[in-house]
Amino acid sequence: METILLLHGPNLNMLGKREPAVYGRQTLDEIVASARALASELGVEIASYQSNVEGDLVTRIQQAANQYDAIVFNPGAYTHTSIALRDAVLAAGLPVIEVHLSNVHKREKFRRHSFLADVVEGQVIGFGAESYLLGLRAAVTILRNRRPVPPRARPARKRSTR
């Protein structure tokens, strides 16, 4: 069974309270509960980790390489500032889906650049809490499409009787 890490960056522990007009009213716990329900439907396991500390997120990504098959990652504001997270994603070698609750392209100019964009499988932005669920679905699809396809049985060759 595939295992996927939901990784949440700074201030996401404040969801539901912090700028609900931008980020919605759902708490992080509610978002993770929805993701767990979807994971169960999809036949995968998930774990969730949130930190406001960049180094903790780097460490968790490094550890993920040996524990998980993929990461769904909302790096929060570190998206726009952290080369360390970019390097950790590259080093982990796992498929990573970058997710954001708000549409960063409709916000301040500095939010439009992601240091992760060129090293992740893809981005899901602007769909509120649904971004996590779409990211989870994308991660599962990527993992299942990467499974090795068993070779087809070859028909027995007829031997020449000459």
C-alpha positions as CSV (number, residue, x, y, z in Angstrom):
1,M,0.0,0.0,0.0
2,E,1.3,3.4,-0.9
3,T,2.0,5.9,1.9
4,I,1.9,9.6,1.4
5,L,3.1,12.4,3.7
6,L,1.0,15.5,3.9
7,L,3.5,18.2,4.9
8,H,2.4,21.6,6.0
9,G,4.6,24.7,6.4
10,P,4.4,27.8,8.5
11,N,1.2,29.3,9.8
12,L,-0.9,26.5,8.5
13,N,-1.6,25.5,12.1
14,M,-3.6,28.8,12.2
15,L,-6.0,27.8,9.5
16,G,-9.6,28.6,10.3
17,K,-8.5,31.7,12.3
18,R,-5.9,33.3,10.0
19,E,-7.4,35.4,7.2
20,P,-10.4,33.2,6.5
21,A,-11.3,35.3,3.5
22,V,-8.1,34.1,1.9
23,Y,-7.5,30.6,3.4
24,G,-11.0,29.5,4.3
25,R,-12.6,28.6,7.6
26,Q,-11.5,24.9,7.8
27,T,-8.8,24.1,10.3
28,L,-5.8,22.1,9.4
29,D,-7.2,19.2,11.5
30,E,-10.4,19.3,9.4
31,I,-8.4,19.3,6.1
32,V,-6.3,16.3,7.3
33,A,-9.5,14.5,8.3
34,S,-10.9,15.0,4.8
35,A,-7.6,13.8,3.3
36,R,-7.7,10.7,5.5
37,A,-11.2,9.9,4.3
38,L,-10.1,10.3,0.7
39,A,-6.9,8.2,1.3
40,S,-9.1,5.4,2.7
41,E,-11.2,5.5,-0.5
42,L,-8.1,5.5,-2.6
43,G,-6.5,2.6,-0.7
44,V,-3.5,4.6,0.5
45,E,-2.2,5.6,3.9
46,I,-1.2,9.1,4.9
47,A,0.7,10.8,7.6
48,S,0.6,14.5,8.4
49,Y,3.2,16.8,9.8
50,Q,3.2,20.6,10.3
51,S,6.0,22.9,11.4
52,N,6.7,26.6,11.4
53,V,10.4,25.8,11.3
54,E,12.1,25.6,8.0
55,G,14.8,23.2,9.3
56,D,12.2,20.8,10.7
57,L,10.5,20.7,7.3
58,V,13.9,20.0,5.6
59,T,14.5,17.1,8.1
60,R,11.1,15.7,7.5
61,I,11.6,15.7,3.7
62,Q,14.9,14.0,4.1
63,Q,13.4,11.3,6.4
64,A,10.4,10.9,4.0
65,A,12.7,9.4,1.4
66,N,12.9,6.2,3.5
67,Q,9.4,6.2,4.9
68,Y,6.9,7.4,2.2
69,D,6.2,7.0,-1.5
70,A,5.2,10.6,-2.2
71,I,4.7,14.0,-0.5
72,V,1.8,16.5,-0.8
73,F,3.4,19.7,0.4
74,N,2.1,23.1,1.3
75,P,5.3,25.0,2.0
76,G,3.4,28.2,2.9
77,A,5.5,31.3,2.8
78,Y,8.7,29.2,2.4
79,T,7.5,28.6,-1.1
80,H,8.8,32.0,-2.0
81,T,12.0,32.0,0.0
82,S,13.5,28.6,0.7
83,I,16.2,27.1,-1.4
84,A,16.8,24.7,1.4
85,L,13.4,23.1,0.9
86,R,14.0,23.0,-2.8
87,D,17.3,21.2,-2.3
88,A,15.6,18.7,0.2
89,V,12.9,17.9,-2.3
90,L,15.6,17.2,-5.0
91,A,17.6,15.1,-2.6
92,A,14.6,13.0,-1.5
93,G,13.9,11.8,-5.0
94,L,10.2,11.4,-4.2
95,P,7.3,12.7,-6.3
96,V,6.1,15.9,-4.6
97,I,2.9,17.8,-5.3
98,E,3.0,21.4,-4.2
99,V,-0.4,22.7,-2.9
100,H,-1.7,26.1,-1.9
101,L,-5.1,27.0,-0.6
102,S,-5.1,30.4,-2.3
103,N,-4.4,31.3,-5.9
104,V,-1.0,32.8,-5.4
105,H,-1.1,34.4,-8.8
106,K,-4.0,36.6,-7.8
107,R,-2.1,37.9,-4.7
108,E,1.0,40.0,-4.0
109,K,3.7,39.8,-6.7
110,F,6.2,38.2,-4.3
111,R,3.9,35.2,-3.9
112,R,4.0,34.4,-7.6
113,H,7.4,32.8,-7.5
114,S,8.0,29.3,-6.2
115,F,11.5,28.0,-5.5
116,L,9.9,24.5,-5.7
117,A,8.0,24.8,-9.0
118,D,10.7,23.3,-11.2
119,V,11.5,20.3,-8.9
120,V,7.9,19.2,-8.0
121,E,5.7,17.0,-10.2
122,G,3.1,19.7,-10.3
123,Q,1.2,22.4,-8.4
124,V,-2.4,22.6,-7.2
125,I,-3.3,26.2,-6.2
126,G,-6.4,28.2,-5.5
127,F,-9.0,25.6,-4.6
128,G,-9.0,26.1,-0.8
129,A,-9.0,22.9,1.2
130,E,-9.8,21.0,-2.0
131,S,-6.2,21.7,-3.1
132,Y,-5.0,19.1,-0.7
133,L,-7.5,16.5,-2.0
134,L,-6.6,17.2,-5.6
135,G,-2.9,17.0,-4.7
136,L,-3.5,13.7,-2.9
137,R,-5.3,12.3,-6.0
138,A,-2.5,13.5,-8.2
139,A,0.1,11.8,-6.0
140,V,-1.8,8.5,-6.1
141,T,-2.2,8.7,-9.8
142,I,1.6,9.4,-10.3
143,L,2.5,6.5,-8.0
144,R,0.2,4.0,-9.7
145,N,1.3,5.1,-13.2
146,R,4.9,4.5,-12.2
147,R,4.4,0.9,-11.1
148,P,6.3,-1.5,-13.2
149,V,4.1,-3.2,-15.7
150,P,4.6,-6.9,-15.7
151,P,6.0,-8.3,-19.0
152,R,3.5,-10.0,-21.2
153,A,3.8,-13.7,-21.5
154,R,5.5,-14.4,-24.7
155,P,4.0,-17.2,-26.8
156,A,6.2,-20.2,-27.1
157,R,8.4,-20.2,-30.1
158,K,8.0,-23.1,-32.5
159,R,11.2,-24.9,-33.0
160,S,12.2,-25.7,-36.5
161,T,12.3,-29.4,-37.2
162,R,14.7,-29.2,-40.1
